[in-house]
Structures are given as structure tokens and as C-alpha cells.
Amino acid sequence: MMQYLLALTLLLAPTYVVRFSLFGRPTNLLMVWIFLLWVIFILWIVFGKRLPSLFHWLRTELKLPQAILALAFLLAGVISLFVGGISEEKLGQFIVLFIQPIGTFFITWYVWSSSNQGLMLRGLLIRAVLIFIAVSGLYAIIQYFTLLGVPVAWWGNAQEPKRAVAFFLHPNFYALFITPLLAFVLPVVNDQWLAIRKELRSELLTTHYSLLTTVAWLLGAIGLLLSLSRGGWLGLAVAVGLYILVAGNRKIIKSALVAGALVILIVVAVPNFRYRVLLPFRGEKSIVARFSLWNTGWKMVKDNPVLGKGLLGFSNNWDKYNTDPGLQHYPGPHNIFLNFWVDTGLLGLISFFGLIALALKRSWQKRKTSLALGLTLACVALVVHGLVDIPYFKNDLALVFWLLYAFV
């Protein structure tokens, strides 16, 4: 049962946008679902007589590096909650960025470690990712040509080009969510299409399934293209390039060259795409804004290099440190290193990138398996995209990061 609920949790990640009040306090659907998931897990443990197994697992697994780093990151969140003064808004951020995702990580890790649960969870999670990629990609395609569900700001005007948002509030939010997922399932999709791995051929259904996985991935990739997120494009491109280097054979290289040439032709032929690529070289406002944001974030770091500014520190200290009068208020410095350093301090920065380094090391050692290589590609896509955006500090992004991390 827990395997299905964890896969469903990934599909429900974007429901944080469904906001309401509960007992007089602001909350959202995803937040409520996570607490419900925890309650179901406790009941599953108690009534399934799994308490001895859970305690044994805790005694052994909590000594492992990923558990130590996860707890260090949680400690960084606790400290950051109080740096600069605690508030209800900061407490909410602490719950959705630390407590809920890390708690769900340990649940997923336990289920994955169970010999009779892990393989099924892996298959269900991959299917959940593919379903979300396909459905959101199809919706993004429909949006781009009909403007169905697209906020007016992204209809295409003198300030912003037409961009798809799928189920999200902003095209960049969509790209931040979908890019690491596309990278994560890329090896599985390719293995299905080429039928290279015998174990996957026996495990994962038929040729029809292989075709469906490929179509799902392509729909997601097209959706990402139509989001016009250059950070997402770059993150996925680097992940795909790494995959070709690692798993490349003649068929993969040939397919990649054909696909790359086709993408280039499309970008060159479609003005909206072509201008999106060229504008950064012409001093576009978003590029200029990034340099200003990085400068502002660095000034905050220099003032508080150890503890940072606390959760929401960049946003709360914006007026004090921003020196660009033409720049609107931003919630973060749009750089993964500065994001963690400013809001979670040196401990948060070190522990998070310790998690990334461990994931890369472990998954690289097992790169002959699709799941491990997919984790490597997802981490690479996340970090590369994060050089120009905010890839963790949102409810859904934090949750999906820890769901995938359970498989390290």
C-alpha cells in the first residue's frame, strides 16, 4: 500500500497551489496530504507489526552518510528558523522545506529498503514520473496554442514572450519541476526503446510500454521547450550530454545527433524560440537582473558568512541590500549556492552539497543500472539549472528532491 501512496505523493506535488485555511491557519493541499501520509504510515507500521523491523532499520541506517547529512541539513533548517527572529511565515517555510520532505524521505527510504517493497516502489515511482511528465507536457502544448489556463502575463507581449506553465503559476516553476524528472527517467526511456537491458525487458511489460515511455518523455521535453525556460533547457541539455558520454553507443549517438539537429532547426525557425536564445547576448533585462541578484546575495553572505540571514533571509533583507532601483523584489538570489548560503547558512550549504556529492558518487558507481544513472542525471540537471534559478526553495521541489534521494 505504501508504495502506491508514495508514487501518488509525487503526482500530488504541484497541489501546493491549492491554498486554504485550516483551524484558522493558512495551509495547502500538499501540506495536508503529507501529514495524512505520515498518519497512514504509522498505522501501516503498527497494524502490520513492523515496529521491530523499523527500529532495527533505524539503528543501522541512521549511521549511514546520507542519514547523517540529511539530519545535518535538518539542523541547519532549525538554526535558520531562529536566525533573524522566528515568525509564522518562517515556521511555515521550515515545515514545507525541511520537516515534511525529510520526514517523507525517511519513509520512502524505509519502504525502498524493504526487500519485498523496494522493487515495486521503484517501478511505481518511474511510472508516476512518466505520467506526470506526459500529462503536464500535453497540457503545456495545448496551452501554448490555445492559451488555456495561461496567466495573462504569459500570453506574449512587449515585456514577456508567450510561455506555457502547465499546472504551475509560472513557466519557470514548471521548468524547475520537470527538468530533473526528465533527466531522471532518460536512461529508463532509452533502455525501453532500444531494449538493451534484459532485466528491464522482463520486468517492464512489452513493446507497447516502450513506445508509451518514449512518447511520454517527448511530450515532457516539448512542454519544457514551450516553457521557454533557458535554465531548464541548459540543465536538460547538460544531463543529456552527460548521458551520451556515459552510455553512448552508435545508436544512442546517432539518435542524439538527429534529435539535436532537429531541435536546433526548430529553435532557428521559430522566432519566439530564436529570440529567446539570442536575447541574453543583447543585454536582456532578466540576464542583467541575475548579476544584480548575485551581487545582492553575495553582500548578504559577506555580512553573515556562518549563519546566513535565516529562512526567507534574502527576501526579508531585500530592501536593505538591494542597490538596483529598477529591480523588482525577488525572493531569492537565483543561484543555488547563494540560495542555500543566505537562507540556511554555511551548515545548510555544506550539508546540501554533501548530499549532492554523495548522490553523484553512489549513483556513478552504479551507473550501469538505469535508476542510479538517472539519479546522477537528475542531480546534474538540478545543479546546472540552479546556477540561474531557485531549484529547492518551493514545497514541490523540496519534496521531489527528497523522494528521489531515498534511492541513493
Sequence and secondary structure as in RCSB ss.txt:
>XXXX:A:sequence
MMQYLLALTLLLAPTYVVRFSLFGRPTNLLMVWIFLLWVIFILWIVFGKRLPSLFHWLRTELKLPQAILALAFLL
AGVISLFVGGISEEKLGQFIVLFIQPIGTFFITWYVWSSSNQGLMLRGLLIRAVLIFIAVSGLYAIIQYFTLLGV
PVAWWGNAQEPKRAVAFFLHPNFYALFITPLLAFVLPVVNDQWLAIRKELRSELLTTHYSLLTTVAWLLGAIGLL
LSLSRGGWLGLAVAVGLYILVAGNRKIIKSALVAGALVILIVVAVPNFRYRVLLPFRGEKSIVARFSLWNTGWKM
VKDNPVLGKGLLGFSNNWDKYNTDPGLQHYPGPHNIFLNFWVDTGLLGLISFFGLIALALKRSWQKRKTSLALGL
TLACVALVVHGLVDIPYFKNDLALVFWLLYAFV
>XXXX:A:secstr
 HHHHHHHHHHTGGGGG EEEETTEEEEHHHHHHHHHHHHHHHHHHHTT HHHHHHHHHHHTTSHHHHHHHHHHH
HHHHHHHTT   HHHHHHHIIIIIHHHHHHHHHHHHHHSTTTHHHHHHHHHHHHHHHHHHHHHHHHHHHHH TT 
 GGGS  SSS     TTSSSHHHHHHHHHHHHHHHHHHHHHHHHT  HHHHHHS  HHHHHHHHHHHHHHHHHHH
HHT HHHHHHHHHHHHHHHHHH  HHHHHHHHHHHHHHHHHHHHSHHHHHHHHGGGGT HHHHHHHHHHHHHHHH
HHHSTTTTT TTHHHHTHHHH   TT    SS S HHHHHHHHHHHHHHHHHHHHHHHHHHHHHHTTTSHHHHHH
HHHHHHHHHHHTSS SSSSHHHHHHHHHHHTT 
